[in-house]
Amino acid sequence: MSSTAFTAWGYEVSYLELIAAITSFIGVWLGTTGKRITWPWWALSSALYMVFFYQVDLFASAALQIVFIIAAIWGWRDWAPTGASPGFLNNRNRTYWVVITLVSVSLLTPVLSHIGAAATWSDAFLLIGSLVAQILMVYEKVESWTLWLIVDAAGTIEYAYLGYWFTAILYALFTAVAVIGWKRWNVLNSN
């Protein structure tokens, strides 16, 4: 699966990255609808991306995929068969999650630097921000989409900077999808 599927912008896209991107996009898109079927797609794409990120020395991003697989199982189990019933965090919990995110990123960055990761603070933010966004999504919180928007924009920049153009474009699409998810979950919350 690491053989080249096609070349885009001088970058060789492997079959692994291509299939991971397709399944990931399907899972994220389904997440905007609040449908429970999002979780098996998320688990599959996470397993594929775990291998890809490990192969390119993005260790925090690879480890994050394990968290996504666990969250997919958790979300599948906890979401009702009819899907998500979104709600909002209270101000205290929102502040708590922001502080936890910032402190965790500042602690993880030097660890990634020490082990020779291809990226440090940005990969730390992608790991921690995605972890928090995923937890909020499992708990059906509208704020998950706001955080996904920020994380996906950061991922777009990181992967473009590192030359992983196909995944950078995928994350740019995720950024747009996060806006759609935020709008849809706001509507679901008001119903």
PyMOL commands that set and color helices and strands:
alter all, ss='L'
color gray80, all
select helices_A, chain A and resi 15-33+38-55+59-78+91-114+121-138+143-161+165-190
alter helices_A, ss='H'
color red, helices_A
select strands_A, chain A and resi 4-8+11-14
alter strands_A, ss='S'
color yellow, strands_A
deselect
rebuild
show_as cartoon
